[in-house]
Amino acid sequence: MNNKIKNHVVIISMAVLVAVLSVLCFFGPKPDFLDAERRDPAAFPELSVDSIMKDGAEYSDSFMSKFETYSLDTFPFRDFFRTVKAICANYIFGQMDNNNIFIADGYAAEMQESISDESLEHAAERITFIYEQFLKDKGIKPYLSIIPDKAYFIAEESGHLSMDYDAFVSRMTDSLSFAEYIDIFPTLSLEDYYKTDTHWRQEQLGDTAKLLAESMGVPYSGEFDVHLLDHPFYGVYYGQAALPMPAEDMYYLTSPTWQDLKVYDYQNNREISVYDMEKAVGKDPYDMYLSGELSKVTIENPDALTDKELVIFRDSFGRSIIPLLADSYAKITVIDIRYIPNSAFLGSWVDFENQDVLFLYSTLVLNQSSEMK
């Protein structure tokens, strides 16, 4: 085969490939959900003269900008090409991260390079508001505990940039000096986190839950039965990193004292279980813990070791550790202020009177706290 024929074959092949991909782009099936990234794909943008003419500072709201996002989200064989790109970037060109996610010792973690002063100030302002409005006049001294993200354990050792976690904690505790700080960092290690997800593993949190309970002056039994979830778990970093990683086992704990446990979801006005087994086989199995992202949940245990009550303000990390405290408190009220209209409504949600109050937040949320209301 001479060079002329070879050139024609290459040109025709490329033309056919471009034509097939173009047809699939415009007329092929569109995904309803991007499973790997756990989000909805971008919708086809509205076409108008105004949206076409936007440029400069307004470009991100223009038709072409939105169409670019739409085309990337609906491109044929999108996940395959993302994986190929990630493998080349990481293993051939030696890139340190992909989509701001890096992998070290088999664990995927998000790059956390700097502290957002604005975000920490906002988080401290929202927590201070709750204290001054609902706790201070009642003589309630709250507790504060900060959950380190996975990068705390592996970033520096693997040669990645890492923020100053000591400074991070100091800024929060200084801003929230009215709260007694419970340092759970020493109770945790890298193995206490999922390899493919942001979150920690419930079956590994016994020491952490015990420290929280004892620091708040309540007993902790630590007697749990461990159950393996019969469903493979792929965490959020699995899709974001776009790199091949094996599925993980997922476990959940139960206690003999939970037979008469009552769990109520006030957001949807219904009784629920500690674990939602339908969500355990859904898009994000971690949502099985306390039925996912809900604004207010109560857990009542008539067989608890005390008659005390706990009010806990938390993010998604809290969902898996809170059940471990159900033996220690007769009632636990769980609040996520990211899903309420405004913290000012809390007075009608909770009758603050002689409870223990714990603010339990991860560094990931505190460093991106705009959703805390």
C-alpha positions in Angstrom: 0.0 0.0 0.0 1.6 3.3 -1.1 1.5 6.5 0.9 -1.3 8.0 -1.2 -3.6 5.1 -0.4 -2.6 5.2 3.3 -3.4 8.9 3.5 -6.8 8.3 1.9 -7.6 5.6 4.4 -6.6 7.8 7.3 -8.7 10.7 6.0 -11.7 8.6 5.3 -11.5 6.8 8.6 -11.3 10.1 10.5 -14.2 11.6 8.5 -16.3 8.5 9.2 -15.4 8.7 12.9 -16.3 12.4 13.1 -19.5 11.8 11.2 -20.6 8.9 13.5 -19.8 10.8 16.7 -21.6 13.9 15.3 -24.7 11.9 14.6 -24.6 10.3 18.0 -24.1 13.7 19.7 -27.2 15.2 18.1 -29.5 12.2 17.7 -28.2 9.5 20.1 -29.8 8.8 23.5 -29.0 11.3 26.2 -28.2 10.2 29.8 -30.8 11.0 32.4 -28.1 10.9 35.1 -24.3 10.9 35.2 -23.8 7.9 37.5 -20.0 8.3 37.7 -20.3 11.9 39.0 -23.7 11.5 40.7 -25.3 14.6 39.1 -27.8 15.5 36.4 -26.3 16.3 33.0 -26.5 19.9 31.8 -29.7 20.7 29.9 -29.7 22.0 26.3 -29.5 25.8 26.7 -32.2 28.2 25.6 -31.3 29.8 22.2 -31.9 33.5 22.0 -30.3 36.6 20.5 -29.4 37.8 23.9 -27.7 34.5 24.9 -25.7 34.4 21.7 -24.4 38.0 22.0 -23.1 37.6 25.5 -19.3 37.6 25.8 -16.6 38.8 28.2 -17.7 38.7 31.9 -21.1 37.4 30.8 -19.7 34.6 28.7 -20.4 31.9 31.3 -24.1 32.7 31.0 -24.0 32.7 27.2 -25.5 30.1 24.8 -22.1 28.9 23.6 -20.7 28.4 27.2 -23.8 26.4 28.3 -23.8 24.5 25.0 -20.2 23.5 25.6 -21.1 22.1 29.0 -24.1 20.3 27.6 -22.1 18.7 24.8 -19.4 17.5 27.2 -22.1 16.0 29.5 -23.8 14.2 26.6 -20.8 13.2 24.5 -21.0 9.6 23.3 -19.0 7.1 25.3 -18.2 10.0 27.7 -17.1 7.8 30.7 -14.8 5.7 28.5 -13.0 8.8 27.1 -12.8 10.3 30.6 -11.1 7.1 31.9 -8.7 7.0 29.0 -7.8 10.7 29.5 -7.3 10.1 33.3 -5.1 7.0 32.8 -2.9 8.9 30.3 -2.6 12.0 32.5 -1.8 10.0 35.7 0.2 7.0 34.5 1.9 8.2 31.3 2.4 11.9 31.8 2.8 11.7 35.6 0.2 14.3 36.4 -0.3 14.6 40.2 -4.1 14.8 40.1 -7.1 14.5 37.8 -10.1 16.8 38.3 -8.5 17.9 41.6 -8.6 14.3 42.9 -5.3 12.4 43.6 -4.7 8.8 44.5 -2.1 7.7 47.0 -1.8 4.2 48.7 -5.0 3.2 46.9 -7.0 6.0 48.4 -8.6 8.8 46.4 -8.7 12.2 48.0 -9.5 15.8 47.1 -6.7 18.3 46.9 -7.0 20.7 49.8 -4.3 23.4 49.3 -5.5 26.4 51.1 -7.8 27.7 53.9 -10.7 29.8 52.8 -10.8 32.6 55.4 -14.1 33.8 54.0 -15.6 30.3 54.4 -14.4 29.8 57.9 -15.7 33.2 58.9 -19.1 32.4 57.4 -19.2 29.0 59.2 -18.2 30.6 62.5 -20.8 33.3 62.1 -23.6 30.8 61.5 -22.6 28.7 64.6 -22.2 31.8 66.7 -25.7 32.9 65.6 -27.2 29.6 66.9 -25.3 29.9 70.1 -26.4 33.5 70.9 -30.0 33.1 69.8 -30.8 29.7 71.3 -28.2 28.5 73.8 -26.4 31.4 75.6 -29.4 32.6 77.6 -30.3 29.0 78.5 -26.8 28.4 80.0 -26.1 25.7 77.5 -22.3 25.3 76.7 -22.0 23.6 73.4 -19.3 21.3 72.1 -17.4 21.5 68.8 -15.6 18.8 67.0 -14.0 18.9 63.5 -13.6 15.9 61.2 -10.5 15.9 59.1 -10.8 15.1 55.5 -8.8 12.2 54.0 -6.1 14.4 52.6 -5.0 15.2 56.1 -3.5 11.7 56.3 -1.9 11.3 52.9 -1.4 14.6 51.1 2.1 15.6 52.4 3.4 12.0 52.4 2.5 11.5 48.8 4.0 14.8 47.6 0.8 16.8 47.2 0.1 20.3 48.5 -1.8 20.3 51.8 -3.4 23.0 53.9 -2.3 23.7 57.5 -4.8 21.7 59.5 -3.5 22.9 62.8 -4.1 26.5 61.7 -7.5 25.5 60.4 -8.6 24.1 63.8 -7.1 27.0 65.6 -9.0 29.5 63.6 -12.3 27.7 64.2 -11.7 27.2 67.9 -10.6 30.8 68.4 -13.7 32.0 66.6 -15.9 29.7 68.6 -14.3 30.0 72.1 -17.7 29.6 73.7 -17.7 25.9 72.6 -15.7 23.1 74.3 -13.5 21.6 71.6 -13.4 17.8 71.3 -10.3 16.8 69.4 -11.1 13.5 67.4 -8.1 13.7 65.1 -6.0 11.3 67.2 -8.8 8.7 67.1 -8.7 8.5 63.3 -6.4 7.1 60.6 -6.5 6.7 56.9 -8.0 3.2 57.2 -11.1 4.7 58.8 -12.1 6.2 55.4 -13.4 4.7 52.2 -10.9 4.5 49.4 -13.3 5.8 46.8 -15.4 8.2 48.8 -15.1 11.4 51.0 -16.6 9.7 54.0 -15.4 7.7 56.9 -16.4 4.0 57.6 -19.1 3.5 60.3 -17.6 0.2 61.5 -14.3 2.0 62.2 -15.7 4.8 64.4 -16.0 3.1 67.8 -13.1 5.0 69.3 -14.3 8.3 67.9 -17.9 7.9 69.1 -16.6 6.8 72.5 -14.5 10.0 72.8 -17.4 12.2 71.9 -19.7 10.5 74.4 -17.2 10.5 77.3 -16.3 14.1 76.5 -19.9 15.1 76.9 -20.2 13.1 80.1 -22.4 10.2 79.0 -21.6 6.4 79.0 -20.8 4.6 75.8 -21.5 0.8 75.5 -19.8 0.1 72.2 -21.7 -3.1 71.8 -22.7 -3.5 68.1 -23.3 -6.2 65.6 -21.6 -5.7 62.3 -23.4 -6.4 59.0 -22.0 -6.5 55.5 -24.1 -4.7 52.9 -24.7 -7.1 50.0 -24.0 -4.4 47.4 -20.7 -3.1 46.0 -19.8 0.5 47.0 -18.2 3.0 44.6 -17.7 6.4 46.3 -18.0 9.8 44.8 -14.3 10.0 44.1 -14.5 7.0 41.9 -16.4 9.0 39.3 -14.6 12.3 39.8 -11.2 10.8 39.4 -12.3 8.7 36.3 -9.7 6.1 37.2 -10.4 2.4 37.5 -10.7 1.5 41.2 -12.1 -1.7 42.7 -15.5 -1.7 44.6 -15.4 -1.6 48.4 -17.3 -3.5 51.1 -19.7 -1.4 53.1 -20.8 -2.2 56.6 -23.5 -1.0 59.0 -23.9 -1.5 62.8 -26.9 -2.4 64.9 -27.3 -2.6 68.7 -29.5 -4.9 70.9 -30.9 -1.8 72.5 -32.4 -0.6 69.3 -35.5 -2.8 69.2 -37.8 0.0 70.4 -35.9 2.8 68.6 -38.1 5.4 67.0 -36.6 7.5 64.2 -38.6 10.4 62.7 -38.0 12.4 59.5 -39.5 15.9 60.1 -38.7 17.1 56.6 -41.1 14.5 55.1 -43.3 13.9 58.2 -42.7 10.1 58.4 -41.2 7.4 60.5 -38.0 6.0 59.1 -35.4 3.4 60.1 -31.8 4.1 61.1 -30.8 2.6 57.8 -32.7 3.0 54.5 -32.0 -0.2 52.7 -33.5 1.0 49.4 -31.0 3.8 49.3 -28.3 1.2 50.2 -28.7 -0.2 46.7 -29.2 3.2 45.0 -26.9 5.6 43.3 -25.1 6.6 46.6 -25.2 3.8 49.1 -23.9 6.1 51.8 -27.4 7.7 51.8 -28.6 4.6 53.7 -27.4 6.2 56.9 -30.4 8.1 58.4 -31.9 8.3 54.9 -29.5 10.8 53.4 -29.6 14.6 53.5 -32.5 15.6 55.7 -33.0 18.8 57.6 -34.3 17.4 60.9 -34.4 13.9 62.3 -35.0 12.7 65.8 -33.9 9.4 67.3 -35.6 8.2 70.5 -34.3 5.2 72.5 -36.3 4.2 75.6 -33.5 1.6 76.4 -30.7 4.2 76.3 -28.1 4.3 79.1 -29.2 7.7 80.2 -32.3 9.9 80.0 -30.3 12.8 78.5 -30.9 14.5 75.2 -28.4 15.6 72.5 -28.9 18.1 69.8 -26.3 17.7 67.1 -25.6 20.0 64.1 -23.9 18.1 61.4 -23.0 17.5 57.8 -23.1 14.2 55.9 -20.2 12.7 57.9 -22.4 12.9 61.0 -25.1 10.6 59.6 -23.0 7.5 60.0 -21.6 8.2 63.5 -24.8 9.5 65.1 -26.4 6.1 65.4 -23.4 5.0 67.5 -24.5 7.5 70.1 -28.1 6.2 70.3 -27.3 4.0 73.2 -26.0 7.0 75.2 -28.9 9.4 74.8 -32.7 8.9 75.3 -33.2 11.4 72.5 -31.0 12.8 69.7 -32.2 15.6 67.5 -30.2 15.8 64.3 -30.1 19.2 62.4 -28.5 20.0 59.1 -28.7 23.8 58.6 -27.7 23.4 55.0 -31.3 22.2 54.3 -33.3 24.8 56.2 -34.5 28.2 55.0 -32.6 30.0 57.8 -31.2 29.2 61.2 -33.6 31.6 62.8 -36.3 29.0 62.4 -34.6 26.7 64.9 -36.5 28.1 67.8 -39.7 26.6 66.4 -38.0 23.3 65.7 -36.2 22.6 68.9 -37.1 23.5 72.5 -33.6 24.1 73.8 -33.5 23.3 77.5 -30.7 21.4 79.3 -29.5 19.3 76.3 -26.0 18.5 75.2 -25.3 20.4 72.0 -22.6 19.3 69.6 -21.5 21.0 66.4 -19.8 18.3 64.3 -18.5 19.4 60.9 -15.9 18.2 58.5 -13.1 20.4 57.2 -14.5 19.9 53.7 -17.8 21.6 54.6 -16.2 24.3 56.9 -13.8 25.2 54.1 -16.8 25.5 51.6 -19.5 26.7 54.0 -21.7 28.8 51.7 -24.6 26.4 52.1 -24.7 26.8 55.9 -27.7 29.0 56.6 
